[in-house]
Amino acid sequence: MALMTKERSSIRQGNQRDWWTAADKKNFDARTKVLADNFSAFEVLPGVKVNGKQTLGENIGDNGGLNIAFRALQNSMKTNPTGREGRFYPRTTLFLGVGTRVGIEHDARIREVSAYG
């Protein structure tokens, strides 16, 4: 994500030149605004909302990773179809796993912030 937001003007050998077209930048800005606005609506603590613009790089990375994982699961299911295993379907297990990881990271960050404030 850093390449796309901060270093897109760096090209080979460190020379600076913005290699995006005006249409590329406009499209990127429009798409990332949707994501930033969406995350800015999340309330992490009562009365405390995420700054979606500030967390944009991580949000793009997390969403991209989840998208790739979900597509990989879908592709795998085409050749190795499985039904419900135990209480959950495979896609449910994927999202529960991601949600658990995010919850653990969120809890750790809250504890870290609380320790200093």
N, C-alpha and C positions, 0 to 999 in steps of 0.2 A: 504494500500500500504506500509506503514512503516514496517509492519510485513514482507512483501516480500523483501524489499530492505535493510532494516537496522537491523531488529531484528529477522531475520529468524533463527539465531543461538540461540535465547533464547527459552528455553523449560521450562517445568514445574518447578516451584520454583526458577526461575531465573538462573538455571544452563546454562552454555554456551556450546553448541555443535551444529555444523552445521548439521541439519537433512536432508538437500537436497543431492541428489545424484549428481555426476558430470554431468550426463545427464540432470537433472532438471535445474541446473545452466546454462548449455550451452543453453538449450532451452529458458529459461527465458531471458538470455542475448541477444540472437538472436532476440526474439520477441520485447523486449523493445528497442533495437537499432533501429528497424524499426519505432517505435512510436517516439522515440527521434529525429531521423533524419527528420521525417515528420514535427514535431513541430518546429524544428530548421529552417525550410524553411519559416515559417510564419514571416512576417514583421509587427510588431506592430506599428511602426512609421517609417517614411522614413529613411532608412538606419539602423534601429534597428531591429534585429531579435530576436526571442525567443531563449533562451538557453534550448533546448529540454531535455538535460540531467538533468539540474537543476530543471526543472518543471515536471519531469517524474512521480513522485508520484501523483501529482494532475491530470496530463493528463490521467493516467491509471484510476484513480477514476472517472473522468468525463466521459471518454469513456465507462467505465464499467456501470455507471449509465444510460447513454443514451442507451446502448445496452439492458439493462434490461427493461427500459421503452418501447423501441420499440418492444421487444419480448412480453411484457405484452399487448401492444396495438394489436399486431397481434393475440395473443391468444384470447383476448376479441372479436376481429372482427369475429373469427370463430363461436362464439355462439351468438353474437349480431351484425350482420353485419349492417353497416350504410354506406350510400353513402356520397355524397357531402353534406355538411351542409354549406349553404351560399356560400361563394366563394372558400372554401377549403375542401379537403378531410381530414379525421382524421390524417393520417400520416403527412400531410403538416402542420397541426395545431401543432402537437407535435414538429416538427423541428423548426417551427417559434417560439414557446414558448421557446425552449432551446436556440435558437439564440438570442432572445431578452434578456434572462437572462444573457447570456455570454456577450452580448454587454453592458448591464448595468454595470456588474462587471468590464469589461475592462475600461469603461469610468470612473468609480469611482477610479480604480487603477491609471489611467493616471493622474487624478486630484490630487490624493494623492502624487504621485511622483513629479508632477509639483510644488506642494506647498513647497517641500523641495529643489527644485533644480532650 
